[in-house]
Amino acid sequence: MTDFRLLIFVSYLLFAAENSFAQYNSFTVLQSRELAFTASEDSVYAPKKRVFSFQKAIKEMDIVPVILFTGAAASWNTRQDVRNIRNDYAPRFRYTYDDWLQYLPGVSVYALRLAGKRGRNGIGRAALSHGTSLAIMGILVNVLKYSIRVERPDRSAQNAFPSGHTAMAFTNAFFLDREYGQEIGYSIAGYGIATATGITRMLNNKHWVSDVLAGAGVGILAGQLGYFFIDRLFDKKGKKEMLSDGTISEMPSFFSIKTGAVIHKGQTGMEYGMEGIRFLLPHWGIGSSFTLASLPVDMGYFDRMLPPDYIRRGKKHEMIQTMTFSLGAYYALMPSPKWHVNLKGAYGYTVGTEEYITNQLISPASNKIKISHCSLRNAHRLTGGISATYLLNTSFGLTAYLDYNYSTPSLSYTVRLPDNPTPELSFQKNREKMNFITSGLRLTLLF
């Protein structure tokens, strides 16, 4: 009976926290509208240059993600107890509706707009805020998944923390709440669906309770950051605040989130990350970046280390996840008031992860052996790049970037050969030159 109460408590913690957040958010939306109406009657609107403040950004966030992250940490040592409850009451639970349930709150916003029901923002601004929130959520989830490497309860993979399904569901629930939170029923429905998604992930034995609580926190935080960034684009009336010519007289520092493609030997991967620059002199600044990337690795190196008469069947390239921390110098030019051009040279350190692959070896005796895994050892990286930023207003811009990266990591492949008399795995290392290009877009916040 005690175990059942614990499961009820976890469900209540998820739903009650988000329900209280929905009520708080609905109140602040109505309150802000009243303040804006009063201001429009008592004063004449005069656009001012916006200055980004991290203190103001923190004040605009609320405490709900902190509560959920605290709950994830507090439940870490008792997560097996919650899993035991699942095994006692629903050991054969296998339903996949959580795969589509996570998207339902977000889809509902667009369905309501198509039905003619007005929300807080126009459809363009709402979609831009939603897309930015999803991009931030994807970055946070993948960075945590492939750095902490927590094994799933069913031992199917080592990427349990945090729950991506739950993060997606709560990001979409936040989106529904922000656009239609003035009617509390929509908020309760959105967060109720998100809570059901998280609980179903535990019932399907795909996640621990700590994974779900952290995923909910990431989803809410991503929604807050997405709206915070996009709200810098618009004035109080909801219209885009365009940059007037000549309003910026010095080079602004910036913080940005980025997504782009990784091109290596004709193969394409993806990268996500964050980058920031602080200009200490009129044109010179110091910057740093954090990037999570999927690098296509040439399996030809593996073919060359195989014993004679062995044939490999599988892909020519495999994707390996990497994390890179970089620090470097930046030089900036401002050819016009609305355009910034940056050149950079940076040093980085890459941390690779271990990836399971599905290639097969055909031995002389026609035995099929699966390759266990391959990994990329930590490596140094040199990066040179150029970027161009178009200023949408005095505090926000859209950046296109192109970087060239050079590194020589050591790749390790693990194989079990049929004629190996010991149960130990055989290892082989090869050093590969990875000269690759990354190119994409950044959402840039100026300050």
Summary of the structure (lengths in Angstrom):
residues: 447
radius of gyration: 24.9
end to end distance: 55.1
largest distance: 88.2
contacts: 1483
relative contact order: 0.11
helix: 40%
strand: 32%
